[in-house]
Each structure stands twice: as C-alpha cells, then as structure tokens.
Amino acid sequence: MKFSLSLSLIFASLQLLSTAVLAEEHPSINYPTNLAPSAQLHYHIKAKQSGFSLDGEADVNWQVGGSNSTQTYSIKTETRAAILGKILQADSTGLIDSFGLAPDQFEEKRLGKPATQTRFDRKTKTLNFSESSETYPLKGGEQDRTSAVWQLVSIARAAPAQFIPNSQWKLFVAGRRDAEKWTFTVDDNVTISTPFGNVATVHIIKAPPPDSKDQRLDIWLAPSMEWYPVRLKFSDANGDTIDQILDRVKNNP
C-alpha cells in the first residue's frame, strides 16, 4: 500500500511539473493593450547577407478597423532589395480581443519559395501550419512573427511607465512551421539618429537562449511617435543582419 501510494505521489508530482513546464513554454498572459493609430510606415534597409552588403526598403501597412462590437486589424509588409526586387511579403490579419491582437492567419512569401500559411482556428481553438503537422492549443494572446511587434507596441502604449530596463514581456509566437515563447527584455532608453532627427527610444531585445542559433531581434520604439518601431535589426548567428530605419510615416484615417 505504501509503495502504491508513493508511486501515486511521484506521478502526481511529475504531472504538476509537466504542466508547469508547458505553461512556461506556452505563456498566456493577458497584458492591457492600447493599439497604435493606423499608419503606413516606410523603412530604409541596410543588410549584410553571406558577406555582401545590400540596400533595400520595406513598407508596413498597419490598419485597425471594424465596428465597436467587432474590431479587426491587418498588417501588410513588403521588403524589397536592390536588383532582386521583392524578397519578402508577410501579412497578418485578425480580430482585436481581450488579449489585444488575435491573428486569424499569417501568410509569408519569400523569394523563390511558395507562400506558407499559419492558421489560428478560433472554432477549434487550434494553431496549425501549412508547412508542418505541428499543432498547438489556443489559450489566448498567441501571435505570429509579424503581429508580435505590433502587440508589443500595444502593450507598451498601455503601460509606458512599466517599460523600464530589465523588465520582461512574454509572448507565444508562431512562425512558418512551429511556435515558441519569445521573451522581450527592455534594455535601455536611448536616443538614435533617424531621418526625423534624433529620436528618444526604448530599446527592446528578443535574444535567443545562449546555446541557440535562433535570430536576435532588436526593436527601438519611439514614445513621441505613437510608440511606432523606428528601427528594427534582425541578427543571425552566422553574422547576417537586416537593419531597417523608419524614414516616412503616413497616418491612415
């Protein structure tokens, strides 16, 4: 009897531990949000790819609409490089719910590759992918790689006083084939040079684990410009980088 009871306690402990690990890997945190005004943003890009330097540009169309009862959003991004033309298109569409942005679909099209779809099925509460058989439960607050930045903007606008150095903000983010936890850490308040002049920003870092070769993402949000991202830098472990600086903003009605 004692042996049986001990086994039961061990299994119960393991189950609790497993549940805790899964919750940490798939966080569902209901941060307050305040969406930025709709706008068209244009970025100048400087990239280093396989030892070569490239110039380019990117357009981001951030749109919030719908009625008071059903709000929607869309993010359409297009990146172009000199000589190569359009090298990336990434679109995210969905609703606004109590967690903020609630994607329905994320579609990405890279140069020379077919488009991929990441679907957030609200009826079955399942996250699934056209490029893999992976599935995840929808708990609330899940993002895709395009919406994640704008969800972060919305969180920062709702709690600017809490975006202080070393504060952390966790999201569960889906890519083309799977999803993972992203931890954004506020680094410091810095003033950067932009085509708009010197702009005070909050520097935020999404760094991969020490033993990972995942991409690092640096984001500079500008409180004086609706908290729009005025600079983003993507850095790969192999030294490739994409650095984009905001140079034009047009507010949409």
BAMAR-251697 format. One record per residue (C-alpha): x, y, z; residue in three letters. Coordinates in steps of 0.05 Angstrom, whole numbers. Example, Ala and Ser with C-alpha at 12.3 -4.5 7.8 and 13.67 -1.06 7.14 Angstrom:
<nodes>
<node east="246" north="-90" up="156" res="ALA"/>
<node east="273" north="-21" up="143" res="SER"/>
</nodes>
This chain:
<nodes>
<node east="0" north="0" up="0" res="MET"/>
<node east="56" north="48" up="19" res="LYS"/>
<node east="93" north="32" up="-47" res="PHE"/>
<node east="29" north="44" up="-87" res="SER"/>
<node east="17" north="110" up="-50" res="LEU"/>
<node east="89" north="132" up="-64" res="SER"/>
<node east="82" north="117" up="-138" res="LEU"/>
<node east="17" north="158" up="-139" res="SER"/>
<node east="52" north="217" up="-107" res="LEU"/>
<node east="110" north="212" up="-156" res="ILE"/>
<node east="63" north="210" up="-217" res="PHE"/>
<node east="23" north="269" up="-189" res="ALA"/>
<node east="87" north="309" up="-178" res="SER"/>
<node east="111" north="293" up="-248" res="LEU"/>
<node east="45" north="315" up="-278" res="GLN"/>
<node east="46" north="381" up="-240" res="LEU"/>
<node east="118" north="392" up="-263" res="LEU"/>
<node east="99" north="376" up="-335" res="SER"/>
<node east="40" north="425" up="-331" res="THR"/>
<node east="86" north="479" up="-303" res="ALA"/>
<node east="137" north="469" up="-359" res="VAL"/>
<node east="84" north="471" up="-413" res="LEU"/>
<node east="55" north="535" up="-383" res="ALA"/>
<node east="124" north="567" up="-385" res="GLU"/>
<node east="135" north="545" up="-457" res="GLU"/>
<node east="66" north="569" up="-478" res="HIS"/>
<node east="52" north="631" up="-437" res="PRO"/>
<node east="-17" north="662" up="-440" res="SER"/>
<node east="-12" north="730" up="-405" res="ILE"/>
<node east="-68" north="780" up="-412" res="ASN"/>
<node east="-30" north="846" up="-416" res="TYR"/>
<node east="-70" north="910" up="-422" res="PRO"/>
<node east="-65" north="938" up="-493" res="THR"/>
<node east="-74" north="1005" up="-528" res="ASN"/>
<node east="-70" north="999" up="-604" res="LEU"/>
<node east="-29" north="1049" up="-643" res="ALA"/>
<node east="-65" north="1092" up="-696" res="PRO"/>
<node east="-68" north="1062" up="-766" res="SER"/>
<node east="-8" north="1083" up="-809" res="ALA"/>
<node east="35" north="1068" up="-869" res="GLN"/>
<node east="108" north="1063" up="-850" res="LEU"/>
<node east="167" north="1063" up="-898" res="HIS"/>
<node east="236" north="1038" up="-878" res="TYR"/>
<node east="305" north="1042" up="-909" res="HIS"/>
<node east="343" north="977" up="-904" res="ILE"/>
<node east="417" north="960" up="-899" res="LYS"/>
<node east="432" north="886" up="-899" res="ALA"/>
<node east="492" north="840" up="-897" res="LYS"/>
<node east="478" north="772" up="-927" res="GLN"/>
<node east="533" north="720" up="-939" res="SER"/>
<node east="586" north="774" up="-936" res="GLY"/>
<node east="551" north="820" up="-986" res="PHE"/>
<node east="522" north="888" up="-969" res="SER"/>
<node east="453" north="904" up="-996" res="LEU"/>
<node east="407" north="965" up="-994" res="ASP"/>
<node east="332" north="960" up="-996" res="GLY"/>
<node east="266" north="985" up="-970" res="GLU"/>
<node east="205" north="959" up="-933" res="ALA"/>
<node east="133" north="981" up="-928" res="ASP"/>
<node east="89" north="965" up="-869" res="VAL"/>
<node east="15" north="980" up="-873" res="ASN"/>
<node east="-15" north="976" up="-803" res="TRP"/>
<node east="-91" north="982" up="-804" res="GLN"/>
<node east="-143" north="979" up="-749" res="VAL"/>
<node east="-217" north="979" up="-768" res="GLY"/>
<node east="-285" north="947" up="-759" res="GLY"/>
<node east="-342" north="967" up="-713" res="SER"/>
<node east="-345" north="977" up="-638" res="ASN"/>
<node east="-370" north="906" up="-629" res="SER"/>
<node east="-321" north="873" up="-677" res="THR"/>
<node east="-254" north="906" up="-686" res="GLN"/>
<node east="-204" north="880" up="-737" res="THR"/>
<node east="-132" north="892" up="-755" res="TYR"/>
<node east="-86" north="878" up="-814" res="SER"/>
<node east="-11" north="884" up="-822" res="ILE"/>
<node east="17" north="880" up="-892" res="LYS"/>
<node east="92" north="882" up="-901" res="THR"/>
<node east="134" north="881" up="-964" res="GLU"/>
<node east="210" north="881" up="-966" res="THR"/>
<node east="249" north="897" up="-1030" res="ARG"/>
<node east="324" north="893" up="-1044" res="ALA"/>
<node east="364" north="927" up="-1099" res="ALA"/>
<node east="369" north="884" up="-1162" res="ILE"/>
<node east="330" north="826" up="-1130" res="LEU"/>
<node east="264" north="863" up="-1123" res="GLY"/>
<node east="212" north="837" up="-1074" res="LYS"/>
<node east="246" north="787" up="-1028" res="ILE"/>
<node east="193" north="780" up="-973" res="LEU"/>
<node east="119" north="791" up="-963" res="GLN"/>
<node east="88" north="777" up="-895" res="ALA"/>
<node east="15" north="791" up="-878" res="ASP"/>
<node east="-23" north="782" up="-813" res="SER"/>
<node east="-98" north="791" up="-806" res="THR"/>
<node east="-146" north="780" up="-749" res="GLY"/>
<node east="-190" north="809" up="-694" res="LEU"/>
<node east="-180" north="850" up="-632" res="ILE"/>
<node east="-200" north="813" up="-568" res="ASP"/>
<node east="-187" north="820" up="-493" res="SER"/>
<node east="-114" north="800" up="-504" res="PHE"/>
<node east="-102" north="851" up="-559" res="GLY"/>
<node east="-85" north="826" up="-628" res="LEU"/>
<node east="-117" north="759" up="-644" res="ALA"/>
<node east="-90" north="734" up="-711" res="PRO"/>
<node east="-133" north="691" up="-756" res="ASP"/>
<node east="-79" north="678" up="-809" res="GLN"/>
<node east="-6" north="694" up="-822" res="PHE"/>
<node east="19" north="686" up="-893" res="GLU"/>
<node east="92" north="692" up="-913" res="GLU"/>
<node east="122" north="691" up="-983" res="LYS"/>
<node east="197" north="690" up="-991" res="ARG"/>
<node east="237" north="700" up="-1055" res="LEU"/>
<node east="237" north="635" up="-1095" res="GLY"/>
<node east="194" north="597" up="-1046" res="LYS"/>
<node east="119" north="582" up="-1043" res="PRO"/>
<node east="75" north="620" up="-995" res="ALA"/>
<node east="63" north="589" up="-927" res="THR"/>
<node east="2" north="598" up="-881" res="GLN"/>
<node east="-2" north="596" up="-806" res="THR"/>
<node east="-75" north="590" up="-783" res="ARG"/>
<node east="-105" north="608" up="-716" res="PHE"/>
<node east="-170" north="568" up="-718" res="ASP"/>
<node east="-215" north="602" up="-667" res="ARG"/>
<node east="-271" north="550" up="-675" res="LYS"/>
<node east="-227" north="490" up="-657" res="THR"/>
<node east="-180" north="533" up="-614" res="LYS"/>
<node east="-121" north="505" up="-652" res="THR"/>
<node east="-58" north="535" up="-682" res="LEU"/>
<node east="-35" north="498" up="-744" res="ASN"/>
<node east="12" north="505" up="-804" res="PHE"/>
<node east="12" north="491" up="-878" res="SER"/>
<node east="86" north="472" up="-874" res="GLU"/>
<node east="83" north="421" up="-818" res="SER"/>
<node east="36" north="376" up="-778" res="SER"/>
<node east="51" north="413" up="-713" res="GLU"/>
<node east="-9" north="438" up="-674" res="THR"/>
<node east="-17" north="479" up="-610" res="TYR"/>
<node east="-78" north="497" up="-568" res="PRO"/>
<node east="-101" north="569" up="-570" res="LEU"/>
<node east="-101" north="595" up="-499" res="LYS"/>
<node east="-105" north="669" up="-515" res="GLY"/>
<node east="-52" north="721" up="-534" res="GLY"/>
<node east="-16" north="679" up="-586" res="GLU"/>
<node east="18" north="719" up="-641" res="GLN"/>
<node east="54" north="709" up="-707" res="ASP"/>
<node east="122" north="737" up="-726" res="ARG"/>
<node east="91" north="798" up="-758" res="THR"/>
<node east="37" north="814" up="-706" res="SER"/>
<node east="84" north="803" up="-646" res="ALA"/>
<node east="119" north="870" up="-656" res="VAL"/>
<node east="53" north="907" up="-660" res="TRP"/>
<node east="26" north="870" up="-600" res="GLN"/>
<node east="88" north="894" up="-563" res="LEU"/>
<node east="74" north="965" up="-586" res="VAL"/>
<node east="3" north="959" up="-560" res="SER"/>
<node east="27" north="933" up="-492" res="ILE"/>
<node east="79" north="989" up="-486" res="ALA"/>
<node east="26" north="1042" up="-503" res="ARG"/>
<node east="-19" north="1015" up="-447" res="ALA"/>
<node east="36" north="1013" up="-394" res="ALA"/>
<node east="92" north="1061" up="-414" res="PRO"/>
<node east="116" north="1070" up="-342" res="ALA"/>
<node east="128" north="995" up="-336" res="GLN"/>
<node east="174" north="992" up="-396" res="PHE"/>
<node east="236" north="1002" up="-354" res="ILE"/>
<node east="305" north="970" up="-362" res="PRO"/>
<node east="306" north="895" up="-347" res="ASN"/>
<node east="230" north="888" up="-349" res="SER"/>
<node east="208" north="828" up="-389" res="GLN"/>
<node east="147" north="815" up="-433" res="TRP"/>
<node east="130" north="745" up="-457" res="LYS"/>
<node east="90" north="724" up="-518" res="LEU"/>
<node east="78" north="657" up="-552" res="PHE"/>
<node east="96" north="668" up="-626" res="VAL"/>
<node east="82" north="625" up="-687" res="ALA"/>
<node east="127" north="622" up="-747" res="GLY"/>
<node east="121" north="581" up="-811" res="ARG"/>
<node east="127" north="512" up="-782" res="ARG"/>
<node east="121" north="516" up="-706" res="ASP"/>
<node east="113" north="564" up="-647" res="ALA"/>
<node east="156" north="584" up="-587" res="GLU"/>
<node east="160" north="631" up="-529" res="LYS"/>
<node east="191" north="699" up="-542" res="TRP"/>
<node east="217" north="740" up="-484" res="THR"/>
<node east="225" north="814" up="-497" res="PHE"/>
<node east="273" north="849" up="-449" res="THR"/>
<node east="276" north="924" up="-443" res="VAL"/>
<node east="349" north="944" up="-449" res="ASP"/>
<node east="352" north="1020" up="-440" res="ASP"/>
<node east="326" north="1087" up="-463" res="ASN"/>
<node east="370" north="1112" up="-519" res="VAL"/>
<node east="369" north="1169" up="-569" res="THR"/>
<node east="381" north="1147" up="-641" res="ILE"/>
<node east="394" north="1185" up="-705" res="SER"/>
<node east="338" north="1179" up="-757" res="THR"/>
<node east="315" north="1217" up="-818" res="PRO"/>
<node east="267" north="1253" up="-769" res="PHE"/>
<node east="327" north="1276" up="-728" res="GLY"/>
<node east="348" north="1249" up="-661" res="ASN"/>
<node east="292" north="1209" up="-630" res="VAL"/>
<node east="286" north="1184" up="-558" res="ALA"/>
<node east="270" north="1109" up="-559" res="THR"/>
<node east="260" north="1049" up="-515" res="VAL"/>
<node east="308" north="994" up="-537" res="HIS"/>
<node east="279" north="924" up="-531" res="ILE"/>
<node east="315" north="858" up="-545" res="ILE"/>
<node east="289" north="789" up="-563" res="LYS"/>
<node east="351" north="747" up="-553" res="ALA"/>
<node east="357" north="672" up="-566" res="PRO"/>
<node east="380" north="626" up="-510" res="PRO"/>
<node east="456" north="622" up="-502" res="PRO"/>
<node east="461" north="553" up="-536" res="ASP"/>
<node east="413" north="571" up="-592" res="SER"/>
<node east="426" north="594" up="-663" res="LYS"/>
<node east="359" north="629" up="-668" res="ASP"/>
<node east="354" north="700" up="-694" res="GLN"/>
<node east="362" north="760" up="-648" res="ARG"/>
<node east="314" north="818" up="-656" res="LEU"/>
<node east="328" north="889" up="-632" res="ASP"/>
<node east="270" north="939" up="-632" res="ILE"/>
<node east="272" north="1013" up="-618" res="TRP"/>
<node east="203" north="1042" up="-601" res="LEU"/>
<node east="192" north="1117" up="-602" res="ALA"/>
<node east="143" north="1142" up="-548" res="PRO"/>
<node east="140" north="1211" up="-582" res="SER"/>
<node east="117" north="1178" up="-648" res="MET"/>
<node east="58" north="1136" up="-622" res="GLU"/>
<node east="108" north="1083" up="-600" res="TRP"/>
<node east="119" north="1062" up="-672" res="TYR"/>
<node east="181" north="1020" up="-684" res="PRO"/>
<node east="231" north="1069" up="-714" res="VAL"/>
<node east="285" north="1017" up="-721" res="ARG"/>
<node east="288" north="942" up="-724" res="LEU"/>
<node east="350" north="899" up="-730" res="LYS"/>
<node east="350" north="824" up="-745" res="PHE"/>
<node east="415" north="788" up="-730" res="SER"/>
<node east="431" north="715" up="-747" res="ASP"/>
<node east="484" north="672" up="-713" res="ALA"/>
<node east="523" north="669" up="-778" res="ASN"/>
<node east="533" north="745" up="-779" res="GLY"/>
<node east="478" north="762" up="-829" res="ASP"/>
<node east="438" north="824" up="-809" res="THR"/>
<node east="380" north="865" up="-833" res="ILE"/>
<node east="376" north="935" up="-804" res="ASP"/>
<node east="316" north="978" up="-821" res="GLN"/>
<node east="305" north="1052" up="-803" res="ILE"/>
<node east="239" north="1088" up="-808" res="LEU"/>
<node east="242" north="1146" up="-857" res="ASP"/>
<node east="168" north="1161" up="-874" res="ARG"/>
<node east="102" north="1156" up="-836" res="VAL"/>
<node east="33" north="1169" up="-864" res="LYS"/>
<node east="-25" north="1164" up="-816" res="ASN"/>
<node east="-86" north="1129" up="-844" res="ASN"/>
<node east="-156" north="1156" up="-829" res="PRO"/>
</nodes>
